[in-house]
Amino acid sequence: MTSSKDTRAPTLGHLVRLHVLSPSELPSHPVLSSSQKHSSTDTSASPHLKTFITQALTEGATFIDKTIPQTFRPTNTKPSPPSEASVASSKRKISKGDILNGIKEGKPGFAKTWRDEVWFARRSVHVQGREMGRASWIEFVDGLLRNHSLNEADYTPNVFDAREIGNWEDELRGIEFEGYDEVRMFIYEMSHHIPFPLYNRTFPTLVISAIDSAKTGTSSFVLVQIPVDLTSVLTALYSTGKNRTELRKARQKKKVVLGQYVSVERCKVVDERGHEDDGKVVWDMATASDARGWLPMALQKLGVPGAVVKDVGCFMKWTAGKRARNGPQTTSDGAAS
């Protein structure tokens, strides 16, 4: 008798990709209005907000839960001090052909804009605690889910600016998502310092996040970041070159190269009793990027794995510093811990 278990690799989605989304491919927003106007002969329209977000979150969760375990190749396990948890890394090259196999339709010539992607992933399993090298579930949620981009700029040494270009807070008010809570979507320009003689890099990014505990049956959240084209968006700064005249700090005024970055991040509590305060936290992250400019892809591939591992330690160090500054943690029922 043959097994009924489905061993086929999961289908790759078309949103959570290194492929850059244009404003017309995003849900309607006032900040994007001048770039989202459709001609009288164009019957396409901006995607529906709820449908777009649900698809992106589903693609992200599927990538973490199925694509990585089934198709990525483990590479090594390394420490990331001061984190107590070691970091297990893996990688995979996803071909353009594999991606296009999952896309049913597109405008004429759309295939030319897609390309191969090299993904790097990591997993770390953390014992909860409030000592250096550990974090509580609440600290993971506050640090990685809420205010994700601003916090990332705080704990990542080479990020010198995280600039919000727009958010869908008003548009999302009153919309209910099956299985998801605290659903948010933002556009950010994330600017990274690159050593001389290279130009600094700015990554225009769509950030979508949600708590998905109702879907997973345990405390869990998922976050995806997708590259977007903001060169025609009037309120963008680095993407339009306005940073050189409208910003004040010397580093912010310098010329930048626009890069591309896609990522999926997932944290969940693993505890058979379902107690979020007792279980270990599994932190998964995967990314593909292209810094563009004169930085060869071969060199980029050498640097990304180490940076991905280092981020775990950076977050733990930042969390400990924040904990020391804020004092005892207060839970939702008002009790100190």
N, C-alpha and C positions, 0 to 999 in steps of 0.2 A: 504494500500500500504506500502510495506517495504522500508526502507531507503536504498539508494545505497551506502551510506558512508561506506568505508572499516574500520572496527574497529579492524581488526586483528593486533596483535603485529608485529612490523617490524622484518624481518629476521636478526639475528645476523651475523655479518661478521666473518671471520676467521683470519684477519690480526691484527686488533686493539683489541688484547686480551692479557691476562697475560701470555699466552703461549710464550715461548722463541723461537725466530727465529734463526736458524743456518746460517752461512755465505752462504751456498749453497741455502738457501731460499731467499737471497737478490739479487738484480740486480748486475751484474758484476761490479767490481771495482778493480783497481790495488792493493790497500791495502789489499783486501780480496783474492787476486788471489791464494795464497798458500793454502787457506782453501776452495776454490771453484772448485778445480780440480775434474772432474768427471771421474770415471773409464771407461774403454772401454766397460764394460757391463752395465753401467748405462746410460740409454737413456734420463734421465732428464737433464735439463739445467737451468741456472739461469733465473729468471723471467725477462720479458721485462720491461725496466725501466718505460716507460710511462704508461703501463698497471698497473704495481705494484703501482705506486704513485697515479694514478687516483682511483684505488680501495681503497687504504688506506684513501685518503681524503674523498671519498664518504661514506665509513663506518663511519668515524669520524663525518661528518655532519649529517648523518642519526641517529647516536646514540644521538647526542645533540638534534636534531629537533623532533625526533619521539620516540626513545626508552625511554629516560628519562621521557618526559611528560606522556607517555602512561603506563609505567610499574614501575617507581620508587615510593617509598613511602616517602612522605614528613616527615621530622623529627622535625626541629625547625628553628627559625629565630633568628639570633644573630648579635650584632654589631661587627665590626672589626676595631677599631680605629687605625689610625686617619681617616679612610675612612668614608665619610658621609653616604654612602650606607650601609644598613644592608645586611646580607647574609642569604639566604634561603637554607637550606640543605635538601637532600633526600638520600635514599640508596636503594640498591637492591642486593640480592644474585642471581647470574646467575649460574644455575647448569651446570655441564659438559654435561648433556643430552641435555639441550637447545642449547648449543653451537654446539654440534656435529650434531644436527638436520639440521643445515644450511650448513654442509660440505658434499659435494656429494661424494668425493672420497679421498683416502689417501693410503699411503704405508701400507703394513701389520704391524699391531701392533701400528699404529700411535695414536690410541685412548688412549693408556696408558699414553701418555705424556700430556694429557689435564686434567683439574681439575675445580672444582667450583671456582667462582670468587665473591668476595664481593666488590661491587662498592659503592663509596661515591661521591655525586655530590653537586654542589653549584651553585646558581645564585645570582648575584648582579646587580642592575640597577643603573647606575651612571649618575648624572647630570654633563655635561661637564663644566670645569672651570679650572682656573689656581691658585686656592687657595689651601691651605692645605686640604687634604681629597678629592680633585677632580683631574681629569685629562682630557685633551683634546683628541679627537680621534687620532690626530697625536701622542700623547704621548702613547696611548694604542698600536698603530701600532709599534712605535719605541721600546717600552719596552717589548712587549709580542710576537710580530711576528718576528721582525728583531733581530738577535743576541740573540735569546730566551734563550739558555742555559747559555751563558755568563752573561746575565742580571739576570737570575734566581739565579746564584751563587752570584751576587752582593746584591740582595735584600732579599735572604733567609738566615737567620742567621746561620743555621747549615750546609750549603753547603760550604765546604772549597776548593773544586777544581772542575772545569769544563774543561775537557780535550778533545779537538777534536781529534778523531782518523782518520777521513776521511770525505770527502764530494764529492758530485756528481756535482759540479759546471761545470766542463768541459764537462761531459757527458750530462748535461741538456741544454747546450748552443745550441740554434737553434731549440729546441723542443717546439712546441706550444701545449698547453693544452686547450681544449674546456671549457670555463667558468672559467679558473684559470689563475692568473698572479702571478709573483714573486714566482714561485714554487722552493722550495729548499729541499734538503735532506742531513742530516749529521749523523754521528755516534759520540756520546759523551760518556765518562765515567764521571758520576756525583757522586761525593764523599761527603758523609754526616757524620758529627760528631755525634757519639752516646756516651752518658755518660758511664764512667767506671762503672762496669768492662766489658761491652760489647765491641766488636770490632767495629770500624767504618764500614760503609757500602758504597759500590760502586755499582751504578746502570748503567750497560752498556745499552745504549739507542739509538734507531734509531729515529731521529727527522725529521718529514715531515711537511712542512707548505706551505700555499698559500693564496693569496687574492682570495676570491670567489665571489666578488661583482657582476660579470656578471651572476652568477647562482641565487643569492638571490635577485637581484634588488635593493640592498642597500649596503652601505659600510660595508664590512664584511670580516673576515679572519678566517681560521680554522687551527689548529695545532694538530698533533697526535704524541705521543711518544710510541714506542713499544720496549719491552725488546729483546735484542740480545745476543748471545753467542760469546764472543770475546776471549775465552781462547786459541784458536789456531791462533789468529791473531798476527803476529809478532810485529806490531807497537803498540799494546795495552800495557798499563803499569799496571794498577791495576788488570786487568783481568788475567794477566800472572805472577804477582808477581814482575815484573821489577821495580815497584815503589819503592821497598825497597832498590834498589841499584842505580837507575838512577835519582831519584828526590832528591831535596836538603832540603826542609823544613821538620822539625821533624814530623809534622802531616801527611805529604804526604808519609813519609817513613814507616809508621806503617802498620802492617798487616791489611787487610780488609776482610770482608765477602761480597761476591757478592749477591746482591739482585735483585729483579725483580719489574718493575714498568711500568704500562701502563696508558696513560692518553689521554683525548681529551679536547681541549680548543677551545672556539669559542667566538669571540667578533663581535658585529654588532651594527650599529646605527639604532635606531627606531625613525623614524620621517616621518610623512605622506607626508611632502613636499620633502623628499629626500635630505635634506641639512645636510651633515655630521657634520657641525660645530654647529648645533642647537639641533640635536636630542640627546636623552639619549643613553648611551652605555650599552647594555646588555652583561654581561660577564658570560659565562657559563664554567664550568669546571667539569670533572668527572675523577675519578681515581680508580684503583685497584692495590694493591701492596702486596709483600711478602718480608720482610726484611731478611728472612731466618735465619740461625744460631740458637742460643739458645733463641731467642726472641719469646715467644709463640704467636700464631696468635690471641688469645683472647686479649692479651695486645696490640697488634698492632691495632686491631679494636677499642680499646678504645682511642688510641692516634690520629689516622688518621683524624677523623672528625674535631677536634679542630685545627689541623695543616692546614687543607684545608681552614677553615674559616680565620685563622690568616694570610694566604698568601695575602688576599686582602688588609689588612691594611699594610703589609710589602711592597707591591708594591706601594701603595699610598705614604707612607713615603719616599721610595726610589725615586719616581718620583719627589716629592717636593724638595728633596735634589739635584737631578740632575738639576732641573729647576733653583734653586738658583745659582748653580755653572756655568751654561751655559748662564744665562741671558735671554733676550727676545727671544721668539721662532720665527723662520723664516719659513714662509710657502713656498710652491713650487714656487710661483710667485715672491718671494723675499721680500714680505712685512712682517714687524714685527708685532707680535701680543702679 
